[in-house]
Amino acid sequence: MFPIRCLILLALSALPGLAIAQSASLFPHGDGAARAPLIPARATALSGQARAASLFAGNGQLGFFAPLPDRSPPPQVRASIGPLSGSGAAAQLRSLIAEAESGADSYDAVIHGARIRPPGRPTDLTVQQVYDWIAATPGQPHAIGRYQFIPVTLRRLVDKVGVSPATRFDAKLQDRLADELLAEAGMLAFQRGELTRRSFMYRLAKIWAGLPLPSGESYYEGYAGNKATMTWARFDGAMAQIFPG
């Protein structure tokens, strides 16, 4: 009579694929790992520098974004889109971003959580005066302007475009800095057809916390009080209007 252990070994040898099947992961490595999920994870899955941002990611490293399928909104959504200021695509896109980030305060917006506000209207200040306000008021948020630049992003962009700190933080400069962020998000690649609209929208949502993901949540939902301030239908429909086809 065979011992029970021998019977078990014989049964396993008759099922050669069993061990392999049991060792396979639900999230396979190798070739399968290179396929990004259809709906990418938001900021709660990140750590380090990406999580350090409030309204802006502050990180130009965008290589891990995979193109996502383009799902245009139905006709009734497109028809409901309100007007966007500006004659060009970039100007209209900046207008849409401002709708989510700064509202009626526009270029003079200061984040509501700032207990000590700047010494004057942001557009009346120089870049250096904005820096001085940030340095003099630690422990509070400092997002400022139409596009709610946080300190790390503001300094990086100012250095990148070579602007003197003595330059006024006016509408012209704020638009110029926002255009740099649009370029970092891949706007030129999108306009050349190298990115889908949906993939470009995801990149924008990673930069501006007020913009939603398809789920309706901010990429930074719940982090430092961030949340999306417009619906996905509004975002998707407006993008279809700005960039038809």
Rosetta constraint file for C-alpha pairs under 8 A:
AtomPair CA 2 CA 6 HARMONIC 6.26 0.50
AtomPair CA 2 CA 7 HARMONIC 6.71 0.50
AtomPair CA 3 CA 7 HARMONIC 6.68 0.50
AtomPair CA 4 CA 8 HARMONIC 6.39 0.50
AtomPair CA 5 CA 9 HARMONIC 6.37 0.50
AtomPair CA 6 CA 10 HARMONIC 6.22 0.50
AtomPair CA 7 CA 11 HARMONIC 6.25 0.50
AtomPair CA 8 CA 12 HARMONIC 6.31 0.50
AtomPair CA 9 CA 13 HARMONIC 6.23 0.50
AtomPair CA 10 CA 14 HARMONIC 6.49 0.50
AtomPair CA 11 CA 15 HARMONIC 6.93 0.50
AtomPair CA 12 CA 16 HARMONIC 7.09 0.50
AtomPair CA 12 CA 18 HARMONIC 7.65 0.50
AtomPair CA 16 CA 20 HARMONIC 7.94 0.50
AtomPair CA 17 CA 21 HARMONIC 6.15 0.50
AtomPair CA 18 CA 22 HARMONIC 6.19 0.50
AtomPair CA 19 CA 23 HARMONIC 6.22 0.50
AtomPair CA 20 CA 24 HARMONIC 6.39 0.50
AtomPair CA 24 CA 28 HARMONIC 6.99 0.50
AtomPair CA 27 CA 32 HARMONIC 7.95 0.50
AtomPair CA 27 CA 33 HARMONIC 7.26 0.50
AtomPair CA 28 CA 32 HARMONIC 5.79 0.50
AtomPair CA 28 CA 33 HARMONIC 5.98 0.50
AtomPair CA 29 CA 33 HARMONIC 4.72 0.50
AtomPair CA 30 CA 34 HARMONIC 7.17 0.50
AtomPair CA 31 CA 35 HARMONIC 7.54 0.50
AtomPair CA 36 CA 40 HARMONIC 7.30 0.50
AtomPair CA 36 CA 66 HARMONIC 6.08 0.50
AtomPair CA 38 CA 68 HARMONIC 6.38 0.50
AtomPair CA 38 CA 69 HARMONIC 7.82 0.50
AtomPair CA 39 CA 68 HARMONIC 7.87 0.50
AtomPair CA 39 CA 214 HARMONIC 7.93 0.50
AtomPair CA 41 CA 45 HARMONIC 6.23 0.50
AtomPair CA 42 CA 46 HARMONIC 7.54 0.50
AtomPair CA 42 CA 218 HARMONIC 7.79 0.50
AtomPair CA 42 CA 219 HARMONIC 4.73 0.50
AtomPair CA 42 CA 220 HARMONIC 6.71 0.50
AtomPair CA 42 CA 221 HARMONIC 7.99 0.50
AtomPair CA 43 CA 47 HARMONIC 7.91 0.50
AtomPair CA 43 CA 50 HARMONIC 7.38 0.50
AtomPair CA 43 CA 51 HARMONIC 6.49 0.50
AtomPair CA 43 CA 219 HARMONIC 5.38 0.50
AtomPair CA 43 CA 220 HARMONIC 5.15 0.50
AtomPair CA 43 CA 221 HARMONIC 7.50 0.50
AtomPair CA 44 CA 51 HARMONIC 7.76 0.50
AtomPair CA 44 CA 220 HARMONIC 7.16 0.50
AtomPair CA 44 CA 221 HARMONIC 7.95 0.50
AtomPair CA 46 CA 50 HARMONIC 6.42 0.50
AtomPair CA 46 CA 51 HARMONIC 6.16 0.50
AtomPair CA 47 CA 51 HARMONIC 5.23 0.50
AtomPair CA 47 CA 52 HARMONIC 7.94 0.50
AtomPair CA 48 CA 52 HARMONIC 6.36 0.50
AtomPair CA 49 CA 53 HARMONIC 7.23 0.50
AtomPair CA 49 CA 57 HARMONIC 7.88 0.50
AtomPair CA 49 CA 59 HARMONIC 7.58 0.50
AtomPair CA 50 CA 57 HARMONIC 5.67 0.50
AtomPair CA 50 CA 58 HARMONIC 7.57 0.50
AtomPair CA 50 CA 59 HARMONIC 6.97 0.50
AtomPair CA 51 CA 57 HARMONIC 7.53 0.50
AtomPair CA 52 CA 57 HARMONIC 7.47 0.50
AtomPair CA 53 CA 57 HARMONIC 4.91 0.50
AtomPair CA 53 CA 58 HARMONIC 6.59 0.50
AtomPair CA 54 CA 150 HARMONIC 7.42 0.50
AtomPair CA 54 CA 209 HARMONIC 7.51 0.50
AtomPair CA 54 CA 220 HARMONIC 7.61 0.50
AtomPair CA 54 CA 223 HARMONIC 7.28 0.50
AtomPair CA 54 CA 224 HARMONIC 6.16 0.50
AtomPair CA 54 CA 226 HARMONIC 7.09 0.50
AtomPair CA 55 CA 143 HARMONIC 7.25 0.50
AtomPair CA 55 CA 148 HARMONIC 6.87 0.50
AtomPair CA 55 CA 149 HARMONIC 7.41 0.50
AtomPair CA 55 CA 150 HARMONIC 6.86 0.50
AtomPair CA 55 CA 207 HARMONIC 7.13 0.50
AtomPair CA 55 CA 208 HARMONIC 5.63 0.50
AtomPair CA 55 CA 209 HARMONIC 5.00 0.50
AtomPair CA 55 CA 210 HARMONIC 7.56 0.50
AtomPair CA 55 CA 226 HARMONIC 7.24 0.50
AtomPair CA 56 CA 149 HARMONIC 6.97 0.50
AtomPair CA 56 CA 150 HARMONIC 6.61 0.50
AtomPair CA 56 CA 153 HARMONIC 7.04 0.50
AtomPair CA 56 CA 206 HARMONIC 7.40 0.50
AtomPair CA 56 CA 207 HARMONIC 4.78 0.50
AtomPair CA 56 CA 208 HARMONIC 5.48 0.50
AtomPair CA 56 CA 209 HARMONIC 6.71 0.50
AtomPair CA 57 CA 206 HARMONIC 6.33 0.50
AtomPair CA 57 CA 207 HARMONIC 5.12 0.50
AtomPair CA 57 CA 208 HARMONIC 7.65 0.50
AtomPair CA 58 CA 152 HARMONIC 6.65 0.50
AtomPair CA 58 CA 153 HARMONIC 5.09 0.50
AtomPair CA 58 CA 207 HARMONIC 7.29 0.50
AtomPair CA 60 CA 184 HARMONIC 6.02 0.50
AtomPair CA 60 CA 185 HARMONIC 7.72 0.50
AtomPair CA 62 CA 185 HARMONIC 7.34 0.50
AtomPair CA 62 CA 203 HARMONIC 7.70 0.50
AtomPair CA 65 CA 199 HARMONIC 7.53 0.50
AtomPair CA 65 CA 203 HARMONIC 7.57 0.50
AtomPair CA 66 CA 199 HARMONIC 7.11 0.50
AtomPair CA 67 CA 195 HARMONIC 6.15 0.50
AtomPair CA 67 CA 196 HARMONIC 6.20 0.50
AtomPair CA 67 CA 198 HARMONIC 7.67 0.50
AtomPair CA 67 CA 199 HARMONIC 5.01 0.50
AtomPair CA 68 CA 196 HARMONIC 6.57 0.50
AtomPair CA 68 CA 198 HARMONIC 5.90 0.50
AtomPair CA 68 CA 199 HARMONIC 5.03 0.50
AtomPair CA 69 CA 196 HARMONIC 6.84 0.50
AtomPair CA 69 CA 198 HARMONIC 6.51 0.50
AtomPair CA 69 CA 199 HARMONIC 7.55 0.50
AtomPair CA 70 CA 196 HARMONIC 5.83 0.50
AtomPair CA 70 CA 197 HARMONIC 5.98 0.50
AtomPair CA 70 CA 198 HARMONIC 5.18 0.50
AtomPair CA 70 CA 199 HARMONIC 7.74 0.50
AtomPair CA 71 CA 198 HARMONIC 7.15 0.50
AtomPair CA 72 CA 236 HARMONIC 7.21 0.50
AtomPair CA 72 CA 237 HARMONIC 7.57 0.50
AtomPair CA 72 CA 240 HARMONIC 6.82 0.50
AtomPair CA 73 CA 77 HARMONIC 5.98 0.50
AtomPair CA 73 CA 78 HARMONIC 6.59 0.50
AtomPair CA 73 CA 233 HARMONIC 7.20 0.50
AtomPair CA 73 CA 236 HARMONIC 6.45 0.50
AtomPair CA 73 CA 237 HARMONIC 5.77 0.50
AtomPair CA 73 CA 240 HARMONIC 7.53 0.50
AtomPair CA 74 CA 78 HARMONIC 6.73 0.50
AtomPair CA 75 CA 79 HARMONIC 6.25 0.50
AtomPair CA 76 CA 80 HARMONIC 6.50 0.50
AtomPair CA 77 CA 81 HARMONIC 6.89 0.50
AtomPair CA 77 CA 233 HARMONIC 6.75 0.50
AtomPair CA 77 CA 234 HARMONIC 7.68 0.50
AtomPair CA 77 CA 237 HARMONIC 5.89 0.50
AtomPair CA 78 CA 237 HARMONIC 4.95 0.50
AtomPair CA 78 CA 238 HARMONIC 7.09 0.50
AtomPair CA 78 CA 240 HARMONIC 7.18 0.50
AtomPair CA 78 CA 241 HARMONIC 6.80 0.50
AtomPair CA 81 CA 234 HARMONIC 6.79 0.50
AtomPair CA 81 CA 237 HARMONIC 6.43 0.50
AtomPair CA 81 CA 238 HARMONIC 5.96 0.50
AtomPair CA 81 CA 241 HARMONIC 7.82 0.50
AtomPair CA 82 CA 238 HARMONIC 7.99 0.50
AtomPair CA 84 CA 92 HARMONIC 5.34 0.50
AtomPair CA 84 CA 93 HARMONIC 7.95 0.50
AtomPair CA 84 CA 95 HARMONIC 5.96 0.50
AtomPair CA 84 CA 96 HARMONIC 6.71 0.50
AtomPair CA 85 CA 91 HARMONIC 6.94 0.50
AtomPair CA 85 CA 92 HARMONIC 5.56 0.50
AtomPair CA 85 CA 95 HARMONIC 5.97 0.50
AtomPair CA 86 CA 91 HARMONIC 4.78 0.50
AtomPair CA 86 CA 92 HARMONIC 5.12 0.50
AtomPair CA 86 CA 95 HARMONIC 7.48 0.50
AtomPair CA 87 CA 91 HARMONIC 6.61 0.50
AtomPair CA 87 CA 92 HARMONIC 6.96 0.50
AtomPair CA 88 CA 92 HARMONIC 6.24 0.50
AtomPair CA 89 CA 93 HARMONIC 6.06 0.50
AtomPair CA 89 CA 242 HARMONIC 5.88 0.50
AtomPair CA 89 CA 243 HARMONIC 7.23 0.50
AtomPair CA 90 CA 94 HARMONIC 6.11 0.50
AtomPair CA 90 CA 179 HARMONIC 7.48 0.50
AtomPair CA 91 CA 95 HARMONIC 6.21 0.50
AtomPair CA 92 CA 96 HARMONIC 6.31 0.50
AtomPair CA 92 CA 242 HARMONIC 6.78 0.50
AtomPair CA 93 CA 97 HARMONIC 6.26 0.50
AtomPair CA 93 CA 239 HARMONIC 7.71 0.50
AtomPair CA 93 CA 242 HARMONIC 7.17 0.50
AtomPair CA 94 CA 98 HARMONIC 6.07 0.50
AtomPair CA 94 CA 175 HARMONIC 7.71 0.50
AtomPair CA 94 CA 178 HARMONIC 7.42 0.50
AtomPair CA 95 CA 99 HARMONIC 6.24 0.50
AtomPair CA 96 CA 100 HARMONIC 6.73 0.50
AtomPair CA 96 CA 235 HARMONIC 7.91 0.50
AtomPair CA 96 CA 238 HARMONIC 7.59 0.50
AtomPair CA 97 CA 101 HARMONIC 6.14 0.50
AtomPair CA 97 CA 147 HARMONIC 7.04 0.50
AtomPair CA 97 CA 208 HARMONIC 7.56 0.50
AtomPair CA 97 CA 210 HARMONIC 7.91 0.50
AtomPair CA 97 CA 211 HARMONIC 7.31 0.50
AtomPair CA 98 CA 102 HARMONIC 5.24 0.50
AtomPair CA 98 CA 103 HARMONIC 6.18 0.50
AtomPair CA 98 CA 106 HARMONIC 6.73 0.50
AtomPair CA 98 CA 146 HARMONIC 5.71 0.50
AtomPair CA 98 CA 147 HARMONIC 5.83 0.50
AtomPair CA 99 CA 103 HARMONIC 5.01 0.50
AtomPair CA 100 CA 210 HARMONIC 5.00 0.50
AtomPair CA 100 CA 211 HARMONIC 6.16 0.50
AtomPair CA 100 CA 228 HARMONIC 7.64 0.50
AtomPair CA 100 CA 229 HARMONIC 5.42 0.50
AtomPair CA 100 CA 230 HARMONIC 6.10 0.50
AtomPair CA 101 CA 146 HARMONIC 7.00 0.50
AtomPair CA 101 CA 147 HARMONIC 6.04 0.50
AtomPair CA 101 CA 148 HARMONIC 6.37 0.50
AtomPair CA 101 CA 208 HARMONIC 7.46 0.50
AtomPair CA 101 CA 209 HARMONIC 7.88 0.50
AtomPair CA 101 CA 210 HARMONIC 5.60 0.50
AtomPair CA 101 CA 229 HARMONIC 7.61 0.50
AtomPair CA 102 CA 106 HARMONIC 5.26 0.50
AtomPair CA 102 CA 107 HARMONIC 7.73 0.50
AtomPair CA 102 CA 109 HARMONIC 5.72 0.50
AtomPair CA 102 CA 110 HARMONIC 7.99 0.50
AtomPair CA 102 CA 145 HARMONIC 7.31 0.50
AtomPair CA 102 CA 146 HARMONIC 5.32 0.50
AtomPair CA 102 CA 147 HARMONIC 6.59 0.50
AtomPair CA 102 CA 148 HARMONIC 6.80 0.50
AtomPair CA 103 CA 109 HARMONIC 7.97 0.50
AtomPair CA 105 CA 109 HARMONIC 4.70 0.50
AtomPair CA 105 CA 146 HARMONIC 7.48 0.50
AtomPair CA 106 CA 145 HARMONIC 6.72 0.50
AtomPair CA 106 CA 146 HARMONIC 4.53 0.50
AtomPair CA 107 CA 122 HARMONIC 7.22 0.50
AtomPair CA 107 CA 123 HARMONIC 6.60 0.50
AtomPair CA 107 CA 145 HARMONIC 4.62 0.50
AtomPair CA 107 CA 146 HARMONIC 4.05 0.50
AtomPair CA 107 CA 147 HARMONIC 7.67 0.50
AtomPair CA 107 CA 170 HARMONIC 7.33 0.50
AtomPair CA 107 CA 171 HARMONIC 6.03 0.50
AtomPair CA 107 CA 174 HARMONIC 7.52 0.50
AtomPair CA 108 CA 121 HARMONIC 5.84 0.50
AtomPair CA 108 CA 122 HARMONIC 5.06 0.50
AtomPair CA 108 CA 123 HARMONIC 5.98 0.50
AtomPair CA 108 CA 144 HARMONIC 7.48 0.50
AtomPair CA 108 CA 145 HARMONIC 5.30 0.50
AtomPair CA 108 CA 146 HARMONIC 6.61 0.50
AtomPair CA 109 CA 122 HARMONIC 7.47 0.50
AtomPair CA 109 CA 144 HARMONIC 5.85 0.50
AtomPair CA 109 CA 145 HARMONIC 4.85 0.50
AtomPair CA 109 CA 146 HARMONIC 5.94 0.50
AtomPair CA 109 CA 148 HARMONIC 7.37 0.50
AtomPair CA 110 CA 114 HARMONIC 7.30 0.50
AtomPair CA 110 CA 117 HARMONIC 7.44 0.50
AtomPair CA 110 CA 122 HARMONIC 7.95 0.50
AtomPair CA 110 CA 142 HARMONIC 7.31 0.50
AtomPair CA 110 CA 143 HARMONIC 6.16 0.50
AtomPair CA 110 CA 144 HARMONIC 4.62 0.50
AtomPair CA 110 CA 145 HARMONIC 6.25 0.50
AtomPair CA 110 CA 148 HARMONIC 7.35 0.50
AtomPair CA 111 CA 141 HARMONIC 6.98 0.50
AtomPair CA 111 CA 142 HARMONIC 6.51 0.50
AtomPair CA 111 CA 143 HARMONIC 5.32 0.50
AtomPair CA 111 CA 144 HARMONIC 6.24 0.50
AtomPair CA 111 CA 148 HARMONIC 7.31 0.50
AtomPair CA 113 CA 140 HARMONIC 6.94 0.50
AtomPair CA 113 CA 141 HARMONIC 6.11 0.50
AtomPair CA 114 CA 140 HARMONIC 5.62 0.50
AtomPair CA 114 CA 141 HARMONIC 5.49 0.50
AtomPair CA 114 CA 142 HARMONIC 6.36 0.50
AtomPair CA 115 CA 140 HARMONIC 7.00 0.50
AtomPair CA 116 CA 137 HARMONIC 6.86 0.50
AtomPair CA 117 CA 133 HARMONIC 8.00 0.50
AtomPair CA 118 CA 122 HARMONIC 7.14 0.50
AtomPair CA 118 CA 130 HARMONIC 7.19 0.50
AtomPair CA 118 CA 133 HARMONIC 5.85 0.50
AtomPair CA 119 CA 133 HARMONIC 7.54 0.50
AtomPair CA 120 CA 124 HARMONIC 6.51 0.50
AtomPair CA 120 CA 125 HARMONIC 6.61 0.50
AtomPair CA 121 CA 125 HARMONIC 6.65 0.50
AtomPair CA 122 CA 130 HARMONIC 7.53 0.50
AtomPair CA 122 CA 144 HARMONIC 7.49 0.50
AtomPair CA 122 CA 145 HARMONIC 6.67 0.50
AtomPair CA 122 CA 169 HARMONIC 6.40 0.50
AtomPair CA 122 CA 170 HARMONIC 7.33 0.50
AtomPair CA 123 CA 145 HARMONIC 7.97 0.50
AtomPair CA 123 CA 168 HARMONIC 6.77 0.50
AtomPair CA 123 CA 169 HARMONIC 5.11 0.50
AtomPair CA 123 CA 170 HARMONIC 4.25 0.50
AtomPair CA 123 CA 171 HARMONIC 6.74 0.50
AtomPair CA 124 CA 168 HARMONIC 6.70 0.50
AtomPair CA 124 CA 169 HARMONIC 6.92 0.50
AtomPair CA 124 CA 170 HARMONIC 6.88 0.50
AtomPair CA 125 CA 129 HARMONIC 5.80 0.50
AtomPair CA 125 CA 130 HARMONIC 6.64 0.50
AtomPair CA 125 CA 168 HARMONIC 5.69 0.50
AtomPair CA 125 CA 169 HARMONIC 5.81 0.50
AtomPair CA 125 CA 170 HARMONIC 7.79 0.50
AtomPair CA 126 CA 130 HARMONIC 6.47 0.50
AtomPair CA 126 CA 165 HARMONIC 6.65 0.50
AtomPair CA 126 CA 166 HARMONIC 5.49 0.50
AtomPair CA 126 CA 167 HARMONIC 5.31 0.50
AtomPair CA 126 CA 168 HARMONIC 3.95 0.50
AtomPair CA 126 CA 169 HARMONIC 5.22 0.50
AtomPair CA 127 CA 131 HARMONIC 6.29 0.50
AtomPair CA 127 CA 164 HARMONIC 7.84 0.50
AtomPair CA 127 CA 165 HARMONIC 4.80 0.50
AtomPair CA 127 CA 166 HARMONIC 6.11 0.50
AtomPair CA 127 CA 167 HARMONIC 5.90 0.50
AtomPair CA 127 CA 168 HARMONIC 5.92 0.50
AtomPair CA 127 CA 169 HARMONIC 5.40 0.50
AtomPair CA 128 CA 132 HARMONIC 6.09 0.50
AtomPair CA 128 CA 165 HARMONIC 4.75 0.50
AtomPair CA 128 CA 166 HARMONIC 6.03 0.50
AtomPair CA 128 CA 167 HARMONIC 7.93 0.50
AtomPair CA 129 CA 133 HARMONIC 6.16 0.50
AtomPair CA 130 CA 134 HARMONIC 6.29 0.50
AtomPair CA 131 CA 135 HARMONIC 6.22 0.50
AtomPair CA 131 CA 151 HARMONIC 7.81 0.50
AtomPair CA 132 CA 136 HARMONIC 6.05 0.50
AtomPair CA 133 CA 137 HARMONIC 6.21 0.50
AtomPair CA 134 CA 138 HARMONIC 6.73 0.50
AtomPair CA 134 CA 142 HARMONIC 6.49 0.50
AtomPair CA 134 CA 151 HARMONIC 7.40 0.50
AtomPair CA 141 CA 150 HARMONIC 7.94 0.50
AtomPair CA 142 CA 149 HARMONIC 7.95 0.50
AtomPair CA 142 CA 150 HARMONIC 5.86 0.50
AtomPair CA 142 CA 151 HARMONIC 6.72 0.50
AtomPair CA 143 CA 148 HARMONIC 4.65 0.50
AtomPair CA 143 CA 149 HARMONIC 5.02 0.50
AtomPair CA 143 CA 150 HARMONIC 4.41 0.50
AtomPair CA 143 CA 151 HARMONIC 7.16 0.50
AtomPair CA 144 CA 148 HARMONIC 4.42 0.50
AtomPair CA 144 CA 149 HARMONIC 5.26 0.50
AtomPair CA 144 CA 150 HARMONIC 6.68 0.50
AtomPair CA 145 CA 149 HARMONIC 6.49 0.50
AtomPair CA 145 CA 174 HARMONIC 7.16 0.50
AtomPair CA 146 CA 174 HARMONIC 7.18 0.50
AtomPair CA 147 CA 174 HARMONIC 7.49 0.50
AtomPair CA 147 CA 178 HARMONIC 6.90 0.50
AtomPair CA 149 CA 153 HARMONIC 6.15 0.50
AtomPair CA 149 CA 154 HARMONIC 5.58 0.50
AtomPair CA 150 CA 154 HARMONIC 5.98 0.50
AtomPair CA 151 CA 155 HARMONIC 6.10 0.50
AtomPair CA 152 CA 156 HARMONIC 6.20 0.50
AtomPair CA 153 CA 157 HARMONIC 6.10 0.50
AtomPair CA 154 CA 158 HARMONIC 6.06 0.50
AtomPair CA 155 CA 159 HARMONIC 6.12 0.50
AtomPair CA 156 CA 160 HARMONIC 6.05 0.50
AtomPair CA 157 CA 161 HARMONIC 6.21 0.50
AtomPair CA 157 CA 177 HARMONIC 6.16 0.50
AtomPair CA 157 CA 180 HARMONIC 7.30 0.50
AtomPair CA 158 CA 162 HARMONIC 6.02 0.50
AtomPair CA 158 CA 163 HARMONIC 5.39 0.50
AtomPair CA 158 CA 164 HARMONIC 7.75 0.50
AtomPair CA 158 CA 177 HARMONIC 7.31 0.50
AtomPair CA 159 CA 163 HARMONIC 6.49 0.50
AtomPair CA 161 CA 177 HARMONIC 7.85 0.50
AtomPair CA 163 CA 167 HARMONIC 6.85 0.50
AtomPair CA 168 CA 173 HARMONIC 7.51 0.50
AtomPair CA 169 CA 173 HARMONIC 5.97 0.50
AtomPair CA 169 CA 174 HARMONIC 6.60 0.50
AtomPair CA 170 CA 174 HARMONIC 6.21 0.50
AtomPair CA 171 CA 175 HARMONIC 6.09 0.50
AtomPair CA 172 CA 176 HARMONIC 6.26 0.50
AtomPair CA 173 CA 177 HARMONIC 6.22 0.50
AtomPair CA 174 CA 178 HARMONIC 6.14 0.50
AtomPair CA 175 CA 179 HARMONIC 6.12 0.50
AtomPair CA 176 CA 180 HARMONIC 6.59 0.50
AtomPair CA 177 CA 181 HARMONIC 6.70 0.50
AtomPair CA 178 CA 182 HARMONIC 6.34 0.50
AtomPair CA 179 CA 183 HARMONIC 6.19 0.50
AtomPair CA 180 CA 184 HARMONIC 6.24 0.50
AtomPair CA 181 CA 185 HARMONIC 6.16 0.50
AtomPair CA 181 CA 207 HARMONIC 7.90 0.50
AtomPair CA 182 CA 186 HARMONIC 6.57 0.50
AtomPair CA 182 CA 187 HARMONIC 5.71 0.50
AtomPair CA 182 CA 204 HARMONIC 7.62 0.50
AtomPair CA 183 CA 187 HARMONIC 5.25 0.50
AtomPair CA 183 CA 188 HARMONIC 6.52 0.50
AtomPair CA 185 CA 200 HARMONIC 6.97 0.50
AtomPair CA 185 CA 203 HARMONIC 5.59 0.50
AtomPair CA 185 CA 204 HARMONIC 6.22 0.50
AtomPair CA 185 CA 207 HARMONIC 7.95 0.50
AtomPair CA 186 CA 190 HARMONIC 6.08 0.50
AtomPair CA 186 CA 195 HARMONIC 7.89 0.50
AtomPair CA 186 CA 200 HARMONIC 6.85 0.50
AtomPair CA 186 CA 203 HARMONIC 7.89 0.50
AtomPair CA 187 CA 191 HARMONIC 6.15 0.50
AtomPair CA 187 CA 200 HARMONIC 7.19 0.50
AtomPair CA 188 CA 192 HARMONIC 6.18 0.50
AtomPair CA 189 CA 193 HARMONIC 6.40 0.50
AtomPair CA 189 CA 194 HARMONIC 5.15 0.50
AtomPair CA 189 CA 195 HARMONIC 6.08 0.50
AtomPair CA 190 CA 194 HARMONIC 5.44 0.50
AtomPair CA 190 CA 195 HARMONIC 4.49 0.50
AtomPair CA 190 CA 196 HARMONIC 6.43 0.50
AtomPair CA 190 CA 197 HARMONIC 6.90 0.50
AtomPair CA 190 CA 200 HARMONIC 6.60 0.50
AtomPair CA 191 CA 195 HARMONIC 7.81 0.50
AtomPair CA 195 CA 199 HARMONIC 6.23 0.50
AtomPair CA 195 CA 200 HARMONIC 6.42 0.50
AtomPair CA 196 CA 200 HARMONIC 6.33 0.50
AtomPair CA 197 CA 201 HARMONIC 6.12 0.50
AtomPair CA 197 CA 239 HARMONIC 7.72 0.50
AtomPair CA 198 CA 202 HARMONIC 6.29 0.50
AtomPair CA 199 CA 203 HARMONIC 6.46 0.50
AtomPair CA 200 CA 204 HARMONIC 6.31 0.50
AtomPair CA 201 CA 205 HARMONIC 6.19 0.50
AtomPair CA 202 CA 206 HARMONIC 6.34 0.50
AtomPair CA 202 CA 213 HARMONIC 6.55 0.50
AtomPair CA 203 CA 207 HARMONIC 6.69 0.50
AtomPair CA 204 CA 208 HARMONIC 6.15 0.50
AtomPair CA 204 CA 211 HARMONIC 7.39 0.50
AtomPair CA 205 CA 209 HARMONIC 6.01 0.50
AtomPair CA 205 CA 210 HARMONIC 7.41 0.50
AtomPair CA 205 CA 211 HARMONIC 5.00 0.50
AtomPair CA 205 CA 212 HARMONIC 6.09 0.50
AtomPair CA 205 CA 213 HARMONIC 6.65 0.50
AtomPair CA 205 CA 218 HARMONIC 7.07 0.50
AtomPair CA 205 CA 219 HARMONIC 6.17 0.50
AtomPair CA 206 CA 219 HARMONIC 5.80 0.50
AtomPair CA 206 CA 220 HARMONIC 7.79 0.50
AtomPair CA 209 CA 218 HARMONIC 5.54 0.50
AtomPair CA 209 CA 219 HARMONIC 6.22 0.50
AtomPair CA 209 CA 220 HARMONIC 5.94 0.50
AtomPair CA 209 CA 221 HARMONIC 7.79 0.50
AtomPair CA 209 CA 226 HARMONIC 6.39 0.50
AtomPair CA 209 CA 227 HARMONIC 6.51 0.50
AtomPair CA 209 CA 228 HARMONIC 6.24 0.50
AtomPair CA 210 CA 218 HARMONIC 6.35 0.50
AtomPair CA 210 CA 226 HARMONIC 7.44 0.50
AtomPair CA 210 CA 227 HARMONIC 6.09 0.50
AtomPair CA 210 CA 228 HARMONIC 4.22 0.50
AtomPair CA 210 CA 229 HARMONIC 4.92 0.50
AtomPair CA 210 CA 230 HARMONIC 6.95 0.50
AtomPair CA 211 CA 218 HARMONIC 6.18 0.50
AtomPair CA 211 CA 219 HARMONIC 7.99 0.50
AtomPair CA 211 CA 228 HARMONIC 5.31 0.50
AtomPair CA 211 CA 229 HARMONIC 6.56 0.50
AtomPair CA 211 CA 230 HARMONIC 6.42 0.50
AtomPair CA 211 CA 235 HARMONIC 7.30 0.50
AtomPair CA 212 CA 216 HARMONIC 5.14 0.50
AtomPair CA 212 CA 217 HARMONIC 5.20 0.50
AtomPair CA 212 CA 218 HARMONIC 4.71 0.50
AtomPair CA 212 CA 219 HARMONIC 6.90 0.50
AtomPair CA 212 CA 228 HARMONIC 5.08 0.50
AtomPair CA 212 CA 229 HARMONIC 7.48 0.50
AtomPair CA 212 CA 230 HARMONIC 6.68 0.50
AtomPair CA 212 CA 231 HARMONIC 6.55 0.50
AtomPair CA 212 CA 232 HARMONIC 5.76 0.50
AtomPair CA 212 CA 235 HARMONIC 7.40 0.50
AtomPair CA 213 CA 217 HARMONIC 5.60 0.50
AtomPair CA 213 CA 218 HARMONIC 5.98 0.50
AtomPair CA 213 CA 219 HARMONIC 6.47 0.50
AtomPair CA 213 CA 232 HARMONIC 6.68 0.50
AtomPair CA 214 CA 232 HARMONIC 5.78 0.50
AtomPair CA 215 CA 232 HARMONIC 7.52 0.50
AtomPair CA 216 CA 228 HARMONIC 7.00 0.50
AtomPair CA 216 CA 231 HARMONIC 5.96 0.50
AtomPair CA 216 CA 232 HARMONIC 5.48 0.50
AtomPair CA 217 CA 221 HARMONIC 5.95 0.50
AtomPair CA 217 CA 227 HARMONIC 6.44 0.50
AtomPair CA 217 CA 228 HARMONIC 5.52 0.50
AtomPair CA 218 CA 226 HARMONIC 7.09 0.50
AtomPair CA 218 CA 227 HARMONIC 4.99 0.50
AtomPair CA 218 CA 228 HARMONIC 4.47 0.50
AtomPair CA 220 CA 226 HARMONIC 5.93 0.50
AtomPair CA 220 CA 227 HARMONIC 6.76 0.50
AtomPair CA 221 CA 225 HARMONIC 7.47 0.50
AtomPair CA 221 CA 226 HARMONIC 5.34 0.50
AtomPair CA 221 CA 227 HARMONIC 4.82 0.50
AtomPair CA 221 CA 228 HARMONIC 7.22 0.50
AtomPair CA 222 CA 226 HARMONIC 5.36 0.50
AtomPair CA 222 CA 227 HARMONIC 6.35 0.50
AtomPair CA 230 CA 234 HARMONIC 6.53 0.50
AtomPair CA 230 CA 235 HARMONIC 6.96 0.50
AtomPair CA 231 CA 235 HARMONIC 6.37 0.50
AtomPair CA 232 CA 236 HARMONIC 5.81 0.50
AtomPair CA 233 CA 237 HARMONIC 5.73 0.50
AtomPair CA 234 CA 238 HARMONIC 5.91 0.50
AtomPair CA 235 CA 239 HARMONIC 6.16 0.50
AtomPair CA 236 CA 240 HARMONIC 6.28 0.50
AtomPair CA 237 CA 241 HARMONIC 6.31 0.50
AtomPair CA 238 CA 242 HARMONIC 6.18 0.50
AtomPair CA 239 CA 243 HARMONIC 5.85 0.50
AtomPair CA 239 CA 244 HARMONIC 7.87 0.50
AtomPair CA 240 CA 244 HARMONIC 5.12 0.50
AtomPair CA 240 CA 245 HARMONIC 7.44 0.50
